[in-house]
Amino acid sequence: MRGLSCLLVIQLLLELPLPEACEHTRGSPRIVGGNDAMNGSWPWQVSIRGGSDHICGGTLIAESWVVSAAHCFSGDKSAYHVNLGEYQLQNPSESLVSFPIKEIYRHPSYTDIGSSGDIALVELETPVSFNSVIRPVCLPASSVEFPTGMACWVTGWGDTQYGGSLTAPKTLQEVQVPLIDRDACNSLFNTGSYTDDPQGIDPIQQDMICAGYPEGEKDSCQGDSGGPLVCEWDSAWLLAGVVSWGVECARPNRPGVYILLPPYADWIQDHIPTISFTVRSSANASPLGALRNIWGASPTHTRLKQAKRRGGPLGLLGALSHCLVCLGLGPALPAMLLLAAAVPMIL
Ligand SMILES: *[C@@H]1O[C@H](CO)[C@@H](O)[C@H](O)[C@H]1NC(C)=O
């Protein structure tokens, strides 16, 4: 048994899966606050055009698929196209490519602004080639729960916080915003009142999350709709939400509201059967936590979950220490990371 496991481990070390296309660390530094982004920093950001006008943001999730908001689309698909590789709207990049739309799938539960289901899948007429400034983001699995307070980023070419539209040359903007869970956000929305507040007591629905600051100041705004709220989690950038609605912009107690991606994993998979999802969990503070996150990142995560249920955590630990011993490796981190990828196959 021991010899067999070791063989398997060695074989797996040689055949480690490559990271998924969406997993990569970005080189450029981030600055806290609303700022010009750097060219290529957010390679999944797209601009949805109605005629020649920028009408909404969107996020590249696969070669020919973009996620945006349902409320961005009211007309026929021929009224729109999708620009990728764009950085400054008034200074077209060499990397800019423009795609007609094959189909727009608005989520059937969407009715109007503030309703749940404000999400749309946009299928490009032809697949796009990925490069340094055009790359997809990772989609969170349905099990992913983004922790309150996680520092995420929202990007777009929408209005700047002082009411006016973005000034020339209209450089992509980025702002860091902490996540606010549904209950806390409903409490904020029940604090004070604004003329254009949504009706009803708790406007933040099950498929929504908020991001921003109780004091306001940093937020998404008109024109950012449909664009990404992304969070870096163990070296993968996950699309946490789609910019959906807000009460004006950057108002105190009125953070921006986003449609969560995890509740729509099945709906997305129905339309894109080949799409992959990334698993992340914060439910582990033990030293094994790092390993669990690596398992989560590997394409074998589903099998690992089943294996865990069968063998139990002790079996898993046993297998892990057994392999560490058989390879003569100490608990050096790189070795443990490699072994973590191998564990599901051994069990
Ligand atoms: C951004 O970078 C891409 C890839 O290097 C380049 O093609 C494009 O022209 C750049 N855009 C601007 C505005 O500098």
The ligand as an ORCA input file, in Angstrom:
! r2SCAN-3c Opt
* xyz 0 1
  C      -2.659     48.996    -22.880
  O      -1.832     47.846    -23.044
  C      -2.059     47.120    -24.244
  C      -1.215     45.853    -24.198
  O       0.129     46.152    -23.912
  C      -1.773     47.984    -25.439
  O      -2.054     47.299    -26.635
  C      -2.658     49.245    -25.358
  O      -2.403     50.107    -26.427
  C      -2.453     49.962    -24.019
  N      -3.398     51.077    -23.944
  C      -3.048     52.297    -23.609
  C      -4.088     53.330    -23.659
  O      -1.901     52.582    -23.244
*
